[in-house]
Amino acid sequence: MLLFLLLINGYGSAYFTPLQEVKNWQNEIESAYTLAITEGSPTPIEELLVRLTVESPPNTTPIASYWLAYAYYHQAFFALAFLQDEQLAENAIEKTIALLRPANSDTESMALLSLSLGFSTQFKHYFKVMKIGQEALELSKKAAELDPTNPRASYAYALIDFNMPKIFGGGEKVENLLLNALEHPEDPSPTAPSWGREAIYELLVKHYREKGDDQKAAYFLKEALSEFPSSRLLVNLKKQT
């Protein structure tokens, strides 16, 4: 019933303030991921994982665990998409999930956990997919309800709704969730997550294309590319027109 895969979510800035060392780990993780793609090598991500573990040990603060989880999340994507290494991808995503649990009221961890659970379903048997999919749905829905201003929470919920079969009500919430996500500014704190905006645009364009609304799809793709002109994700999306 809930057969879907992958993708994104929202921590409040106050939740991140206990971290004393102000370092933009998000930029470092995403830069390592980009370098890994450019070099065709997992080394940049592996080296960053070592640095993160040493410089910001997990379980010392919630944000430390979050950023290590985000790094493993990228390792999982790289392993599957560029190395075709399913075992490494599965191991990395399981580490991501373990680092994010429990995520009871922290909407950033809830959103990323929902996306990670979705990604993990491609390595599971059918009956486990059902259970994991339901958990991902409940997490994303709760995160979006707890903090409607969190773009990643809205995105995670929208992604599940987009992939849910229409017979079960899929596709009804996508547009409103994604438009809401685009309306809210990011937390300016360097330690808080701000990722996901490109993916929000991508999913919105795909949604409009699926509905046959080419005018809206073209409008938001143009807007997205004006904001992220070098985005591989969006450039590839334009090539599909």
C-alpha positions as CSV (number, residue, x, y, z in Angstrom):
1,M,0.0,0.0,0.0
2,L,2.7,2.5,0.9
3,L,5.3,1.6,-1.7
4,F,7.6,4.6,-1.9
5,L,11.3,5.4,-1.7
6,L,13.4,8.2,-0.3
7,L,14.0,11.7,0.4
8,I,13.9,15.1,3.4
9,N,13.1,18.2,7.3
10,G,13.2,20.7,10.5
11,Y,15.1,21.4,13.9
12,G,14.4,24.7,15.6
13,S,17.3,27.0,16.1
14,A,17.0,26.8,19.9
15,Y,17.5,23.1,19.7
16,F,20.8,23.6,18.1
17,T,22.3,26.3,20.4
18,P,23.9,23.8,22.8
19,L,26.6,23.2,20.2
20,Q,29.6,25.4,21.3
21,E,31.7,25.0,18.2
22,V,30.0,27.0,15.5
23,K,30.8,25.1,12.3
24,N,28.7,24.8,9.2
25,W,28.7,21.1,8.9
26,Q,26.0,21.2,6.3
27,N,28.2,23.0,3.8
28,E,31.1,20.6,4.6
29,I,29.0,17.5,4.1
30,E,27.5,18.8,0.8
31,S,30.9,19.9,-0.4
32,A,32.3,16.5,0.3
33,Y,29.4,14.8,-1.5
34,T,29.9,17.0,-4.6
35,L,33.7,16.3,-4.5
36,A,33.0,12.6,-4.3
37,I,30.8,12.8,-7.4
38,T,33.4,14.9,-9.3
39,E,36.2,12.5,-8.4
40,G,34.1,9.4,-8.7
41,S,35.5,8.3,-5.3
42,P,33.9,7.7,-1.9
43,T,37.1,9.1,-0.1
44,P,35.9,12.7,0.5
45,I,32.8,11.5,2.3
46,E,34.7,8.8,4.2
47,E,37.3,11.4,5.4
48,L,34.5,13.8,6.4
49,L,32.8,11.0,8.5
50,V,36.0,10.5,10.4
51,R,36.4,14.2,11.0
52,L,32.8,14.6,12.2
53,T,33.2,11.7,14.6
54,V,36.3,13.2,16.1
55,E,35.5,16.9,16.1
56,S,31.8,16.6,16.9
57,P,31.2,13.1,18.6
58,P,27.7,11.7,18.2
59,N,25.4,11.6,21.2
60,T,27.2,14.5,23.0
61,T,24.6,16.9,21.6
62,P,21.5,16.3,19.5
63,I,23.0,18.4,16.7
64,A,26.2,16.3,16.6
65,S,24.2,13.2,16.0
66,Y,22.1,14.9,13.5
67,W,25.0,16.1,11.3
68,L,26.7,12.7,11.5
69,A,23.4,11.2,10.4
70,Y,23.2,13.7,7.5
71,A,26.7,12.7,6.4
72,Y,25.8,9.0,6.4
73,Y,22.6,9.8,4.5
74,H,24.8,11.3,1.7
75,Q,27.1,8.3,1.8
76,A,24.1,6.0,1.3
77,F,23.0,8.0,-1.8
78,F,26.5,8.1,-3.2
79,A,27.1,4.4,-2.6
80,L,23.9,3.4,-4.4
81,A,23.8,6.0,-7.2
82,F,27.5,6.1,-8.1
83,L,29.1,2.9,-6.8
84,Q,26.1,0.6,-7.2
85,D,27.1,-0.8,-3.9
86,E,23.9,-1.8,-2.2
87,Q,25.6,-3.2,0.9
88,L,27.4,0.0,1.6
89,A,24.3,2.0,1.0
90,E,22.2,-0.2,3.3
91,N,24.8,0.0,6.0
92,A,25.1,3.8,5.8
93,I,21.3,4.4,5.8
94,E,20.9,2.0,8.9
95,K,23.6,4.1,10.7
96,T,21.6,7.2,9.7
97,I,18.4,5.8,11.2
98,A,20.1,4.7,14.4
99,L,21.6,8.1,15.0
100,L,18.3,9.8,14.5
101,R,16.3,7.7,16.9
102,P,14.4,8.5,19.0
103,A,13.0,11.6,17.3
104,N,9.9,12.4,19.4
105,S,9.5,16.2,19.1
106,D,12.5,17.4,17.2
107,T,11.1,18.1,13.7
108,E,14.4,18.2,12.0
109,S,15.4,14.7,13.1
110,M,11.8,13.5,12.4
111,A,11.9,14.7,8.8
112,L,15.4,13.3,8.1
113,L,14.4,10.1,9.8
114,S,11.3,9.8,7.6
115,L,13.3,10.3,4.5
116,S,15.9,7.8,5.6
117,L,13.3,5.2,6.4
118,G,11.8,5.8,2.9
119,F,15.3,5.2,1.3
120,S,15.8,2.1,3.4
121,T,12.7,0.4,2.0
122,Q,14.4,-0.6,-1.2
123,F,16.6,-3.0,0.8
124,K,13.7,-4.6,2.6
125,H,11.2,-7.4,1.9
126,Y,7.6,-6.5,1.1
127,F,6.1,-6.9,4.6
128,K,8.8,-4.8,6.1
129,V,8.3,-2.1,3.5
130,M,4.7,-1.7,4.7
131,K,5.7,-1.3,8.3
132,I,8.6,1.1,7.6
133,G,6.5,3.1,5.1
134,Q,3.8,3.6,7.7
135,E,6.3,4.8,10.3
136,A,7.9,7.2,7.7
137,L,4.4,8.6,6.9
138,E,3.5,9.1,10.6
139,L,6.9,10.8,11.3
140,S,6.6,13.2,8.4
141,K,3.0,14.0,9.2
142,K,3.7,14.7,12.8
143,A,6.8,16.8,12.0
144,A,4.8,18.9,9.5
145,E,2.0,19.4,12.0
146,L,4.4,20.3,14.9
147,D,6.2,22.9,12.9
148,P,4.5,24.0,9.7
149,T,7.3,26.6,9.1
150,N,9.9,23.8,8.7
151,P,10.5,23.3,5.0
152,R,12.1,19.9,5.4
153,A,9.2,18.6,7.5
154,S,6.8,19.7,4.8
155,Y,9.0,18.3,2.1
156,A,9.2,14.9,3.8
157,Y,5.4,14.7,4.1
158,A,4.9,15.9,0.5
159,L,7.4,13.3,-0.8
160,I,5.4,10.4,0.8
161,D,2.1,11.9,-0.4
162,F,3.6,12.2,-4.0
163,N,4.6,8.6,-4.1
164,M,1.5,7.2,-2.4
165,P,-0.9,5.5,-4.9
166,K,-3.9,7.7,-5.7
167,I,-6.3,4.9,-4.6
168,F,-5.0,5.6,-1.0
169,G,-5.4,9.4,-1.4
170,G,-1.9,10.1,-2.7
171,G,-1.2,13.4,-4.4
172,E,-3.8,15.4,-2.6
173,K,-1.5,17.3,-0.2
174,V,1.7,17.7,-2.3
175,E,1.0,21.1,-3.8
176,N,0.0,22.9,-0.5
177,L,2.8,21.3,1.5
178,L,5.5,22.3,-1.1
179,L,4.2,25.8,-1.6
180,N,4.1,26.3,2.1
181,A,7.7,25.0,2.3
182,L,8.9,27.6,-0.2
183,E,7.2,30.4,1.7
184,H,9.2,30.1,4.9
185,P,12.7,31.6,5.3
186,E,15.5,29.5,6.7
187,D,17.0,29.9,10.2
188,P,20.1,32.1,9.8
189,S,22.0,30.2,12.4
190,P,25.1,28.5,10.8
191,T,24.5,25.4,12.9
192,A,20.9,24.9,11.8
193,P,19.8,22.9,8.8
194,S,18.9,24.9,5.7
195,W,19.0,22.1,3.0
196,G,16.2,20.8,0.8
197,R,15.0,23.9,-1.2
198,E,16.2,22.5,-4.5
199,A,14.5,19.2,-3.9
200,I,11.3,21.0,-2.9
201,Y,11.3,22.8,-6.3
202,E,12.1,19.5,-8.1
203,L,9.2,17.7,-6.5
204,L,6.8,20.6,-7.1
205,V,7.8,20.7,-10.8
206,K,7.3,16.9,-11.1
207,H,3.9,17.2,-9.4
208,Y,2.7,19.8,-11.9
209,R,4.0,17.8,-14.8
210,E,2.3,14.7,-13.6
211,K,-1.0,16.7,-13.4
212,G,-0.4,18.0,-16.9
213,D,-0.1,21.6,-15.7
214,D,2.9,22.5,-17.9
215,Q,2.5,26.2,-17.3
216,K,3.0,26.0,-13.5
217,A,5.8,23.4,-14.0
218,A,7.6,25.8,-16.3
219,Y,7.1,28.7,-14.0
220,F,8.5,27.0,-10.9
221,L,11.4,25.4,-12.8
222,K,12.4,28.9,-14.1
223,E,12.1,30.3,-10.6
224,A,14.2,27.4,-9.2
225,L,16.9,27.8,-11.8
226,S,17.1,31.5,-11.2
227,E,17.8,30.7,-7.5
228,F,20.0,27.7,-8.2
229,P,21.5,28.0,-11.7
230,S,24.2,25.5,-11.1
231,S,22.0,22.8,-9.5
232,R,22.6,19.4,-11.1
233,L,19.2,18.3,-9.9
234,L,17.3,21.2,-11.6
235,V,19.4,21.3,-14.7
236,N,18.7,17.6,-15.2
237,L,15.0,18.3,-14.6
238,K,15.0,21.0,-17.3
239,K,16.6,18.4,-19.8
240,Q,13.5,16.2,-19.2
241,T,11.2,18.8,-20.8
